[in-house]
Amino acid sequence: MKTTRIMQAPLDFGGGGDAGFDSLDRVIGEAMAGLKARQRADGQWCFDLEADATIPAEYIMLEHFLDEIDPELEARQAAYLRATQADHGGWPLYYGGECNVSATVKAYIALRMVGDSPDAPHMARAREAILAQGGAAKANVFTRIALALFGWLPWTAVPVMPVEMMLLPPWAPFHLSKVSYWSRTVIVPLLILMALKPRAKNPRSITIDELFVEPPTRIKAWITNPTGRYWGDFFVSLDKVLRVVEPRFPRRMRQRAIDKAMAWTKERLNGEDGLGGIFPAMANSVMAFAALGIPADDPDRAVAMRSVKKLMAVDAGNLFCQPCVSPVWDTVLAAQAVLEGEDQHAVRATPEITRAVDWLLSRQVLDVVGDWAHRRPGLRPGGWAFQDRNDYYPDTDDTAVAGMVLERSGLAARDPRVREALDRAAEWIIGMQSKDGGWAAFDADNFHTFLNHIPFADHGALLDPPSADVTARCISFLCQIGRDRRDPVVARGVEWLRRDQEDDGSWFGRWGTNYIYGTWSVLCALNAAGVPADDPAMRRAIAWLKQRQNADGGWGENGQTYWQERRDEPGASTASQTAWATMALMAAGEVDSEEVRRGIRFLLAAPRSGEEWNETWYTAVGFPRVFYLRYHGYRSYFPLWALARYRNLTRSNSRRPTTGM
């Protein structure tokens, strides 16, 4: 598609100059037409979701573990890996990032498996990058587990995680209900693998001796304190004890634990949408089936493998395996952009929105009581999941935005299904508020922070505590359906947000990069709750946003800001982050500010192809400092949404949005 670029020029948006609004209308019209054309026949929008090299690399390793190799899938993913190798020789966690040893080790192994010579220039550069960081022995725990499964590392290189943990009662220091949804779905089948210690088939007999600075058998100090805190020292000592006593556990108890882990996994297999809807859990379930000797044509194992293959996406002709799919999230955000872009005096339920609402109604989880009920027994289901089907694991973030779309569509007044869906969503959201007043994504009261110190949790993302962005979204939804800051539930949430504000005025972004995302989310919520624009919390946030604007008028922030010592490093301006920043300022009553005008000019001038603004940067996150995401839809719906929001506010008497987002 031909790239369109609208030349930047001084435009009198504030005074309603015709030239400025002609340009604005044209870009909105083109972006709207393109986004509507991307809607699928059933009403959903779904864009590709890209992570780093580890996911396609792990897919190739999975096929070699099983000796079930699809040559075409392997070759096309290998081409993707070669294309994403960075100039530093390794693979980063996000576009433009530094070499990550774990991602680079897996990418190197995957390319060796498909036949790339270790002497090839790109392989030599990757190997040099790995050795410069201390070799494959310095990879993270999940990577070391993968290497142990192939026999390249001894099992002493990974922390002890006895499968007997499955037998612990809820009051024990460790229980599945005390960790996040993503942790439990990954851990349970992994416990089976760590108990059985199967050896990968490795049909091409690949070895990776060249990736170690010293032979792995000579390394003794594999297990270290991941956090440097007291609890870390305690768990390292506990690991040493378990390493001695685990082999003495009774066989019958071990078998009972394995059986319980497999029953838990099968109960949540989730058909072709996969265990937990996420690649690592799906891949582990397939390997667990294989380790137990369950044949490839067994219905459960076969459907688990199909769920993995459904994650394939195409990029520039090459395949890459997605970490999961995002149809609900894409649909609710695209619908918000379309609702904003429609004629504000027209009937809100356009054909596109009606189809989107119908699809969303079909995906609301009303009958399955998921794992969240451990903390909230008796609460009726009523949420939405992130994926197409993931009924055990709805989340408050998707539910809140879906609820806002349903309310904003105007269909609740004449369609009882929509009214009932809104009532159930509100009931579930209110019930999922944590005792401190905030909201987490998947669970309530997930505060067992000491577990983040176990050696297995070197990624630091074992838990799902409340976050500013999710809390803000829940407040926005509740206020959009008629509550305000005088409501006790909303008041507790607003107070949580006030306590969570950073010293510089921003808010941390747990699921989007980073402080721009968090600050946008919170300012929208405070506006929806009726907090005045001159409130000190809002003024401090406004000042922070204005200070972070780049010289080109845009805003940008990279993954390195998740390291505290690098939080103030500037990033290149992106369309999605500029959209968040301008919408944040507009929510705080700054629609007429020069900073907003400059941000709008940046969006109008930024290169785009049809409805897609050009954006190679990763502007989202799965786990800070560990796993980053690039939502391909963000460059389509967020810039459109911001431009349409600006047009609507500057053409109306209101200077602040009247919706939750």
C-alpha positions as CSV (number, residue, x, y, z in Angstrom):
1,M,0.0,0.0,0.0
2,K,1.3,3.5,-0.9
3,T,2.6,5.5,2.1
4,T,0.8,8.7,2.6
5,R,2.5,11.7,4.3
6,I,0.7,14.9,5.2
7,M,3.1,17.7,5.3
8,Q,3.4,19.5,8.6
9,A,2.4,23.2,8.6
10,P,1.3,25.8,11.1
11,L,-2.4,25.0,11.6
12,D,-4.8,27.2,13.5
13,F,-6.7,24.3,15.3
14,G,-7.5,26.4,18.3
15,G,-9.4,29.0,16.3
16,G,-11.0,26.4,14.0
17,G,-9.1,27.4,10.9
18,D,-10.6,25.7,7.8
19,A,-7.2,24.5,6.5
20,G,-6.5,22.8,9.8
21,F,-9.8,21.1,10.1
22,D,-9.8,20.0,6.4
23,S,-6.5,18.2,7.1
24,L,-7.8,16.8,10.3
25,D,-11.1,15.6,8.7
26,R,-9.2,14.0,5.8
27,V,-6.9,12.0,8.0
28,I,-9.7,10.9,10.2
29,G,-11.8,9.9,7.2
30,E,-9.0,7.8,5.7
31,A,-8.1,6.1,9.0
32,M,-11.8,5.4,9.8
33,A,-12.3,3.8,6.4
34,G,-9.3,1.7,6.7
35,L,-10.1,0.6,10.3
36,K,-13.7,-0.3,9.4
37,A,-12.4,-2.4,6.5
38,R,-10.3,-4.4,8.9
39,Q,-13.3,-5.5,10.9
40,R,-14.1,-9.2,10.3
41,A,-17.5,-10.4,9.2
42,D,-18.4,-11.7,12.7
43,G,-17.8,-8.2,14.2
44,Q,-14.4,-8.6,15.8
45,W,-11.1,-6.8,15.0
46,C,-8.0,-8.8,15.5
47,F,-4.4,-7.6,14.7
48,D,-1.2,-9.4,15.0
49,L,0.6,-9.5,18.4
50,E,4.3,-9.7,18.3
51,A,6.8,-10.4,21.1
52,D,10.5,-11.0,20.8
53,A,12.5,-13.8,19.3
54,T,11.9,-16.3,22.1
55,I,8.4,-17.3,21.0
56,P,9.2,-18.4,17.4
57,A,12.5,-19.8,18.6
58,E,10.7,-21.8,21.3
59,Y,8.2,-23.1,18.7
60,I,11.1,-24.5,16.6
61,M,12.6,-26.0,19.8
62,L,9.2,-27.6,20.6
63,E,9.0,-29.4,17.3
64,H,12.5,-30.7,17.8
65,F,11.7,-31.8,21.3
66,L,8.8,-33.8,19.9
67,D,10.5,-34.8,16.6
68,E,7.3,-33.5,14.8
69,I,8.9,-31.0,12.4
70,D,6.9,-29.1,9.9
71,P,9.6,-28.0,7.4
72,E,7.6,-25.0,6.0
73,L,6.7,-23.6,9.4
74,E,10.3,-24.1,10.5
75,A,11.8,-22.4,7.5
76,R,9.5,-19.4,7.5
77,Q,10.0,-18.8,11.2
78,A,13.8,-19.1,10.8
79,A,13.6,-16.4,8.1
80,Y,11.8,-14.2,10.6
81,L,14.5,-14.8,13.2
82,R,17.2,-13.9,10.8
83,A,15.4,-10.7,9.8
84,T,15.0,-9.6,13.4
85,Q,18.6,-10.0,14.4
86,A,19.9,-6.7,15.6
87,D,23.1,-4.9,14.6
88,H,24.7,-5.8,17.9
89,G,24.6,-9.5,16.8
90,G,22.0,-10.6,19.3
91,W,18.3,-10.4,19.7
92,P,16.7,-7.7,21.9
93,L,13.5,-7.9,24.0
94,Y,12.0,-5.0,22.0
95,Y,12.8,-3.1,18.8
96,G,15.9,-1.0,19.3
97,G,16.8,-2.7,22.6
98,E,20.1,-4.1,23.8
99,C,21.2,-7.7,23.3
100,N,19.3,-10.1,25.7
101,V,21.3,-13.2,26.4
102,S,18.3,-15.5,26.9
103,A,16.5,-14.4,23.7
104,T,19.7,-14.7,21.8
105,V,20.5,-18.2,23.1
106,K,17.1,-19.4,22.0
107,A,17.3,-17.8,18.6
108,Y,20.7,-19.2,18.0
109,I,19.6,-22.7,19.0
110,A,16.5,-22.5,16.7
111,L,18.6,-21.4,13.7
112,R,21.1,-24.2,14.4
113,M,18.2,-26.7,14.5
114,V,17.0,-25.5,11.1
115,G,20.4,-26.0,9.6
116,D,22.2,-22.7,9.8
117,S,26.0,-23.3,10.0
118,P,27.6,-22.1,13.2
119,D,30.3,-20.6,10.9
120,A,27.8,-18.4,9.0
121,P,28.4,-14.7,9.6
122,H,25.1,-14.1,11.3
123,M,25.6,-17.1,13.6
124,A,29.2,-16.0,14.5
125,R,27.9,-12.6,15.5
126,A,25.2,-14.1,17.6
127,R,27.6,-16.4,19.3
128,E,30.0,-13.5,20.0
129,A,27.2,-11.6,21.6
130,I,26.3,-14.5,23.8
131,L,29.8,-15.2,25.0
132,A,30.4,-11.5,25.6
133,Q,27.6,-11.7,28.3
134,G,29.1,-14.8,29.9
135,G,27.6,-17.5,27.7
136,A,24.5,-19.5,27.8
137,A,25.0,-20.2,31.5
138,K,23.9,-16.7,32.2
139,A,20.5,-17.2,30.6
140,N,17.4,-17.0,32.8
141,V,15.7,-19.9,34.5
142,F,13.1,-20.6,31.8
143,T,15.9,-20.8,29.2
144,R,18.0,-23.1,31.5
145,I,15.1,-25.4,31.9
146,A,14.8,-25.6,28.1
147,L,18.5,-26.4,27.8
148,A,18.2,-29.1,30.5
149,L,15.3,-30.8,28.6
150,F,17.7,-31.1,25.7
151,G,20.5,-32.4,27.9
152,W,22.8,-29.4,27.3
153,L,22.7,-28.5,31.0
154,P,22.5,-30.6,34.1
155,W,19.2,-30.4,36.1
156,T,21.2,-28.9,38.9
157,A,21.3,-25.7,36.8
158,V,17.6,-25.1,37.5
159,P,15.8,-24.4,40.8
160,V,14.0,-27.3,42.5
161,M,10.2,-27.2,41.9
162,P,8.7,-30.4,43.2
163,V,5.5,-31.5,41.6
164,E,4.3,-32.4,45.1
165,M,3.6,-28.7,45.4
166,M,0.3,-29.6,43.7
167,L,-0.7,-31.3,47.0
168,L,-0.2,-28.4,49.2
169,P,-3.3,-26.9,50.9
170,P,-4.5,-23.3,50.3
171,W,-3.1,-22.1,53.6
172,A,0.4,-23.3,52.8
173,P,3.1,-20.7,52.0
174,F,2.9,-21.7,48.3
175,H,-0.3,-22.5,46.6
176,L,-1.4,-22.0,43.0
177,S,-4.0,-19.5,44.1
178,K,-1.3,-17.3,45.4
179,V,0.4,-16.7,42.1
180,S,-0.8,-15.1,38.9
181,Y,-2.9,-16.8,36.3
182,W,-0.1,-16.8,33.8
183,S,2.3,-18.3,36.4
184,R,0.0,-21.2,37.3
185,T,-0.8,-22.1,33.7
186,V,2.9,-22.2,32.9
187,I,4.0,-23.9,36.1
188,V,1.6,-26.8,36.4
189,P,2.6,-28.7,33.2
190,L,6.2,-27.6,33.8
191,L,6.1,-29.3,37.2
192,I,5.4,-32.6,35.3
193,L,8.4,-32.0,33.1
194,M,10.7,-31.1,36.0
195,A,9.6,-34.3,37.8
196,L,10.0,-36.7,34.9
197,K,13.0,-34.9,33.4
198,P,12.4,-36.2,29.8
199,R,15.1,-35.9,27.2
200,A,14.2,-34.1,24.0
201,K,14.3,-36.3,20.9
202,N,16.5,-33.7,19.1
203,P,16.4,-35.6,15.8
204,R,19.3,-33.7,14.3
205,S,21.5,-34.2,17.3
206,I,22.3,-30.5,17.7
207,T,24.8,-29.5,20.3
208,I,25.7,-26.1,21.6
209,D,29.0,-26.5,23.4
210,E,30.2,-23.3,21.6
211,L,27.8,-21.2,23.7
212,F,29.5,-21.9,27.0
213,V,32.5,-20.0,28.5
214,E,33.3,-23.1,30.6
215,P,31.7,-26.6,30.5
216,P,28.4,-26.6,32.3
217,T,29.4,-29.6,34.4
218,R,32.1,-27.5,36.1
219,I,29.7,-24.8,37.2
220,K,28.5,-25.2,40.8
221,A,26.8,-22.0,41.8
222,W,23.8,-22.1,39.5
223,I,21.2,-21.1,42.0
224,T,21.5,-17.5,43.2
225,N,19.4,-15.0,45.0
226,P,17.4,-13.2,42.3
227,T,16.5,-10.2,44.4
228,G,19.4,-9.8,46.8
229,R,16.9,-9.6,49.7
230,Y,16.5,-11.7,52.9
231,W,13.7,-13.8,51.4
232,G,16.0,-14.6,48.4
233,D,18.7,-16.0,50.7
234,F,16.1,-18.0,52.6
235,F,14.8,-19.6,49.4
236,V,18.3,-20.3,48.1
237,S,18.9,-22.2,51.3
238,L,15.5,-24.0,50.9
239,D,16.5,-25.0,47.4
240,K,19.6,-26.7,48.8
241,V,17.4,-28.7,51.3
242,L,14.9,-29.7,48.6
243,R,17.6,-30.9,46.3
244,V,18.6,-33.4,49.0
245,V,15.1,-34.5,50.1
246,E,13.2,-34.5,46.8
247,P,14.6,-37.8,45.6
248,R,13.4,-39.4,48.8
249,F,9.7,-38.3,48.3
250,P,7.5,-41.5,48.2
251,R,6.8,-42.6,44.7
252,R,3.1,-42.9,45.3
253,M,2.9,-39.3,46.5
254,R,4.8,-38.2,43.4
255,Q,2.4,-40.1,41.1
256,R,-0.6,-38.6,42.9
257,A,0.9,-35.1,42.4
258,I,1.6,-35.8,38.7
259,D,-2.0,-37.1,38.3
260,K,-3.4,-34.0,40.0
261,A,-1.2,-31.7,37.8
262,M,-2.4,-33.4,34.6
263,A,-6.1,-33.3,35.7
264,W,-5.7,-29.6,36.4
265,T,-4.2,-29.1,33.0
266,K,-6.8,-31.1,31.1
267,E,-9.7,-29.3,32.9
268,R,-8.3,-26.0,31.5
269,L,-7.1,-27.1,28.1
270,N,-9.5,-24.6,26.5
271,G,-9.8,-26.4,23.2
272,E,-8.0,-24.9,20.2
273,D,-7.6,-21.6,22.2
274,G,-5.2,-23.4,24.4
275,L,-4.2,-23.6,28.1
276,G,-4.4,-20.1,29.5
277,G,-4.5,-18.7,25.9
278,I,-0.7,-18.2,26.1
279,F,2.1,-19.9,24.2
280,P,4.4,-21.0,27.1
281,A,1.5,-22.8,28.9
282,M,0.3,-24.4,25.7
283,A,3.8,-25.6,24.7
284,N,4.4,-26.9,28.2
285,S,1.2,-28.9,28.1
286,V,2.1,-30.5,24.8
287,M,5.5,-31.5,26.2
288,A,3.9,-32.8,29.4
289,F,1.6,-35.0,27.4
290,A,4.6,-36.4,25.5
291,A,6.7,-36.9,28.7
292,L,3.9,-39.0,30.1
293,G,3.9,-41.2,27.0
294,I,0.6,-39.9,25.7
295,P,0.6,-40.4,21.9
296,A,0.4,-37.6,19.4
297,D,-3.1,-38.6,18.2
298,D,-4.6,-38.6,21.7
299,P,-7.4,-36.0,21.5
300,D,-6.1,-33.9,24.4
301,R,-2.5,-33.8,23.1
302,A,-3.7,-33.2,19.5
303,V,-5.9,-30.2,20.5
304,A,-3.1,-28.8,22.6
305,M,-0.8,-28.9,19.6
306,R,-3.4,-27.3,17.3
307,S,-3.7,-24.5,19.8
308,V,0.0,-23.7,19.4
309,K,-0.2,-23.8,15.6
310,K,-3.1,-21.4,15.6
311,L,-0.8,-18.7,17.0
312,M,1.0,-18.3,13.7
313,A,1.0,-14.9,12.0
314,V,2.6,-13.5,8.8
315,D,5.1,-10.6,8.8
316,A,6.7,-9.5,5.5
317,G,6.1,-13.0,4.1
318,N,7.7,-14.7,7.1
319,L,5.8,-16.5,9.8
320,F,6.2,-15.7,13.5
321,C,4.5,-17.4,16.4
322,Q,2.5,-15.0,18.6
323,P,2.6,-15.2,22.4
324,C,-1.3,-15.2,22.3
325,V,-4.0,-13.5,20.3
326,S,-5.8,-10.3,21.2
327,P,-9.3,-10.2,19.6
328,V,-11.3,-8.9,22.5
329,W,-8.7,-6.2,23.4
330,D,-8.4,-5.2,19.7
331,T,-12.1,-5.1,19.3
332,V,-12.9,-2.9,22.3
333,L,-10.2,-0.4,21.5
334,A,-11.0,-0.3,17.7
335,A,-14.6,0.2,18.6
336,Q,-13.7,3.1,20.9
337,A,-11.9,4.7,18.0
338,V,-14.8,4.2,15.6
339,L,-17.2,5.5,18.2
340,E,-15.1,8.6,18.6
341,G,-14.7,9.1,14.9
342,E,-18.3,8.9,14.0
343,D,-20.4,12.0,13.5
344,Q,-21.2,13.0,17.1
345,H,-24.8,13.9,16.2
346,A,-25.5,10.6,14.4
347,V,-27.0,7.4,15.9
348,R,-24.1,5.8,17.8
349,A,-25.0,2.2,17.0
350,T,-23.6,2.2,13.4
351,P,-23.5,-1.2,11.6
352,E,-19.8,-1.7,12.6
353,I,-20.6,-1.0,16.3
354,T,-23.7,-3.2,16.3
355,R,-21.7,-6.1,14.9
356,A,-18.9,-5.5,17.4
357,V,-21.4,-5.4,20.3
358,D,-23.0,-8.6,19.1
359,W,-19.6,-10.3,19.0
360,L,-18.7,-9.0,22.4
361,L,-21.9,-10.3,23.9
362,S,-21.1,-13.8,22.5
363,R,-17.7,-13.7,24.3
364,Q,-18.8,-12.5,27.8
365,V,-18.0,-15.2,30.3
366,L,-21.2,-15.9,32.2
367,D,-21.2,-19.6,33.1
368,V,-17.6,-20.6,33.9
369,V,-16.3,-19.9,37.4
370,G,-12.6,-19.4,36.8
371,D,-9.5,-19.4,39.0
372,W,-10.3,-15.9,40.2
373,A,-13.0,-17.4,42.5
374,H,-10.3,-18.7,44.9
375,R,-10.3,-15.1,46.2
376,R,-13.8,-14.2,45.4
377,P,-16.0,-17.3,46.1
378,G,-19.7,-16.6,45.4
379,L,-19.1,-13.8,42.9
380,R,-21.0,-14.4,39.7
381,P,-18.9,-14.5,36.5
382,G,-19.4,-11.6,34.1
383,G,-16.1,-10.6,32.6
384,W,-14.3,-10.8,29.3
385,A,-11.0,-12.5,28.5
386,F,-8.3,-11.0,26.4
387,Q,-8.4,-13.8,23.8
388,D,-11.2,-15.3,21.8
389,R,-12.0,-18.0,24.4
390,N,-10.2,-18.1,27.7
391,D,-13.2,-18.6,30.1
392,Y,-11.2,-19.6,33.1
393,Y,-9.2,-16.3,32.9
394,P,-11.3,-13.2,32.2
395,D,-9.6,-10.0,33.2
396,T,-10.8,-6.7,34.6
397,D,-9.0,-4.6,32.0
398,D,-10.8,-6.1,29.0
399,T,-14.1,-6.2,30.9
400,A,-13.9,-2.5,31.8
401,V,-13.3,-1.4,28.2
402,A,-15.9,-3.8,26.8
403,G,-18.4,-2.4,29.3
404,M,-17.5,1.2,28.2
405,V,-18.1,0.2,24.5
406,L,-21.4,-1.4,25.3
407,E,-22.6,1.7,27.3
408,R,-21.3,4.1,24.7
409,S,-23.0,2.3,21.9
410,G,-26.4,3.4,23.2
411,L,-27.8,-0.1,22.6
412,A,-28.6,-0.8,26.3
413,A,-31.7,1.4,26.1
414,R,-33.4,-0.9,23.6
415,D,-31.6,-4.3,23.8
416,P,-32.0,-6.1,27.2
417,R,-29.0,-8.3,26.3
418,V,-26.8,-5.3,26.5
419,R,-28.3,-4.1,29.7
420,E,-27.8,-7.5,31.3
421,A,-24.2,-7.7,30.0
422,L,-23.4,-4.3,31.6
423,D,-25.0,-5.2,34.9
424,R,-23.1,-8.5,35.1
425,A,-19.8,-6.7,34.1
426,A,-20.2,-4.1,36.8
427,E,-21.1,-6.7,39.4
428,W,-17.9,-8.6,38.5
429,I,-15.7,-5.6,38.4
430,I,-16.9,-4.4,41.8
431,G,-16.4,-7.8,43.3
432,M,-12.8,-8.0,42.0
433,Q,-11.6,-4.9,43.7
434,S,-8.7,-5.7,46.0
435,K,-8.9,-4.9,49.7
436,D,-6.4,-2.0,49.3
437,G,-8.8,-0.3,46.8
438,G,-7.0,-1.1,43.6
439,W,-7.6,-3.6,40.8
440,A,-5.3,-6.2,39.4
441,A,-5.8,-7.8,36.0
442,F,-6.9,-11.4,36.7
443,D,-7.1,-11.9,40.5
444,A,-7.9,-10.0,43.6
445,D,-5.6,-9.6,46.7
446,N,-2.6,-11.2,45.0
447,F,-0.2,-9.7,47.5
448,H,2.1,-12.6,48.4
449,T,5.2,-10.6,47.4
450,F,7.6,-13.0,49.2
451,L,7.1,-15.5,46.4
452,N,8.8,-13.2,44.0
453,H,12.1,-14.0,45.8
454,I,12.1,-17.7,45.0
455,P,14.9,-18.7,42.5
456,F,12.4,-19.8,40.0
457,A,11.0,-16.3,39.8
458,D,14.0,-14.6,38.5
459,H,11.7,-12.8,36.0
460,G,10.1,-11.0,38.9
461,A,6.6,-11.5,37.5
462,L,5.1,-14.3,39.5
463,L,2.3,-12.2,41.0
464,D,-0.6,-10.1,39.8
465,P,-1.0,-7.1,42.2
466,P,-3.1,-4.1,41.5
467,S,-1.7,-1.6,39.0
468,A,-2.5,2.0,38.1
469,D,-3.6,1.4,34.5
470,V,-6.0,-1.4,35.4
471,T,-7.4,0.4,38.5
472,A,-7.9,3.4,36.3
473,R,-9.8,1.5,33.7
474,C,-12.2,0.0,36.2
475,I,-12.9,3.4,37.7
476,S,-13.5,4.8,34.2
477,F,-16.0,2.1,33.5
478,L,-17.9,2.4,36.7
479,C,-18.1,6.2,36.3
480,Q,-19.2,6.0,32.7
481,I,-22.2,3.9,33.8
482,G,-23.2,6.5,36.4
483,R,-21.0,6.3,39.5
484,D,-18.7,9.1,40.6
485,R,-16.0,9.7,43.2
486,R,-18.7,9.9,46.0
487,D,-19.4,6.2,45.4
488,P,-17.5,4.1,48.0
489,V,-16.1,1.7,45.5
490,V,-14.9,4.5,43.2
491,A,-13.6,6.6,46.1
492,R,-11.4,3.8,47.3
493,G,-10.0,3.3,43.8
494,V,-9.3,7.0,43.4
495,E,-7.6,7.1,46.7
496,W,-5.5,4.1,45.6
497,L,-4.4,6.1,42.5
498,R,-3.5,9.1,44.5
499,R,-1.2,7.0,46.7
500,D,0.3,5.3,43.7
501,Q,1.3,8.5,41.9
502,E,5.1,8.8,41.3
503,D,7.1,11.6,42.8
504,D,7.4,13.3,39.4
505,G,3.7,13.3,38.8
506,S,3.4,10.3,36.5
507,W,1.9,6.8,37.0
508,F,3.6,3.5,36.2
509,G,2.3,1.6,33.2
510,R,2.0,-2.1,33.9
511,W,0.6,-3.2,30.6
512,G,1.6,-0.4,28.3
513,T,5.0,1.4,27.9
514,N,5.2,3.0,30.4
515,Y,4.6,6.1,32.3
516,I,2.9,7.7,29.4
517,Y,0.5,4.8,29.3
518,G,-0.1,4.8,33.0
519,T,-0.6,8.6,33.2
520,W,-3.0,8.6,30.3
521,S,-5.0,5.8,31.9
522,V,-5.2,7.6,35.3
523,L,-6.1,11.0,33.9
524,C,-8.9,9.5,32.0
525,A,-10.2,7.9,35.2
526,L,-9.9,11.0,37.3
527,N,-11.7,13.0,34.7
528,A,-14.5,10.4,34.5
529,A,-14.7,10.5,38.3
530,G,-15.3,14.2,38.3
531,V,-11.9,15.2,39.8
532,P,-11.4,18.9,38.8
533,A,-8.6,19.9,36.4
534,D,-7.0,22.0,39.1
535,D,-6.6,19.1,41.5
536,P,-2.9,18.9,42.5
537,A,-2.6,15.3,41.3
538,M,-3.8,16.2,37.9
539,R,-1.6,19.4,37.7
540,R,1.5,17.4,38.5
541,A,0.7,14.8,35.9
542,I,0.0,17.5,33.3
543,A,3.4,19.1,34.1
544,W,5.1,15.8,33.7
545,L,3.5,15.1,30.3
546,K,4.4,18.5,29.0
547,Q,8.0,18.1,30.1
548,R,8.3,14.8,28.3
549,Q,7.1,16.1,24.9
550,N,9.8,15.7,22.2
551,A,11.0,18.5,20.0
552,D,9.0,17.1,17.0
553,G,5.8,17.4,19.0
554,G,5.4,13.7,19.7
555,W,5.9,11.5,22.8
556,G,7.9,8.3,23.0
557,E,9.2,5.9,25.7
558,N,11.1,2.7,25.3
559,G,11.3,-0.5,27.3
560,Q,14.4,0.6,29.2
561,T,12.2,2.9,31.4
562,Y,11.2,-0.2,33.3
563,W,14.6,0.0,35.0
564,Q,14.4,2.6,37.7
565,E,17.8,4.1,36.9
566,R,16.8,4.6,33.3
567,R,13.2,5.8,33.7
568,D,13.9,9.3,32.5
569,E,15.6,8.3,29.2
570,P,13.8,9.8,26.2
571,G,12.4,7.6,23.4
572,A,11.7,8.3,19.8
573,S,8.2,9.7,19.2
574,T,5.6,7.1,18.3
575,A,2.1,7.5,17.0
576,S,0.4,5.4,19.7
577,Q,2.3,7.0,22.6
578,T,1.6,10.5,21.2
579,A,-2.1,9.6,21.0
580,W,-2.0,8.5,24.7
581,A,-0.3,11.7,25.8
582,T,-2.6,14.0,23.9
583,M,-5.7,12.2,25.1
584,A,-4.3,12.4,28.7
585,L,-3.9,16.1,28.4
586,M,-7.4,16.5,26.9
587,A,-8.8,14.5,29.8
588,A,-7.2,17.0,32.1
589,G,-8.8,20.0,30.3
590,E,-5.8,20.9,28.2
591,V,-7.4,20.6,24.7
592,D,-6.4,24.2,23.9
593,S,-2.8,23.9,25.0
594,E,0.1,24.3,22.6
595,E,1.3,20.9,23.7
596,V,-1.9,19.2,22.5
597,R,-1.8,21.2,19.2
598,R,1.8,20.1,18.6
599,G,0.9,16.5,19.3
600,I,-2.0,16.6,16.8
601,R,0.3,18.1,14.2
602,F,2.8,15.3,14.8
603,L,0.1,12.7,14.2
604,L,-1.1,14.4,11.0
605,A,2.5,14.6,9.7
606,A,3.6,11.2,10.7
607,P,4.1,8.6,7.9
608,R,1.3,6.1,7.5
609,S,0.0,3.5,5.1
610,G,-3.7,3.8,4.9
611,E,-5.1,3.5,8.4
612,E,-1.8,2.3,9.8
613,W,0.7,4.8,11.1
614,N,4.3,3.6,10.7
615,E,5.5,2.3,14.1
616,T,8.2,-0.3,14.6
617,W,8.6,0.4,18.3
618,Y,7.2,-1.9,21.0
619,T,4.7,0.2,23.1
620,A,3.4,-2.5,25.4
621,V,4.6,-5.0,27.9
622,G,3.8,-8.5,29.2
623,F,6.3,-8.5,32.1
624,P,8.4,-5.4,32.8
625,R,12.1,-5.9,32.0
626,V,11.5,-9.5,30.8
627,F,8.8,-9.6,28.0
628,Y,7.6,-6.9,25.7
629,L,4.8,-6.7,23.2
630,R,4.1,-5.0,19.9
631,Y,0.3,-4.7,19.3
632,H,0.1,-4.1,15.5
633,G,-3.4,-2.6,16.1
634,Y,-2.1,0.2,18.3
635,R,-0.8,2.2,15.3
636,S,-4.2,2.1,13.7
637,Y,-6.8,2.8,16.4
638,F,-5.0,5.0,19.0
639,P,-3.9,7.8,16.6
640,L,-7.4,7.9,15.0
641,W,-9.0,8.0,18.4
642,A,-6.8,10.9,19.5
643,L,-7.4,12.9,16.3
644,A,-11.2,12.4,16.5
645,R,-11.2,13.2,20.2
646,Y,-9.4,16.5,19.4
647,R,-11.9,17.4,16.6
648,N,-14.9,16.6,18.8
649,L,-13.7,18.7,21.7
650,T,-12.6,21.7,19.7
651,R,-16.0,21.7,17.9
652,S,-18.1,21.4,21.0
653,N,-18.8,23.5,24.1
654,S,-17.2,20.8,26.3
655,R,-13.4,21.0,26.7
656,R,-13.1,17.6,28.5
657,P,-14.3,14.2,27.4
658,T,-17.6,12.9,28.8
659,T,-16.6,9.2,28.5
660,G,-14.4,7.0,30.6
661,M,-11.6,6.8,28.1
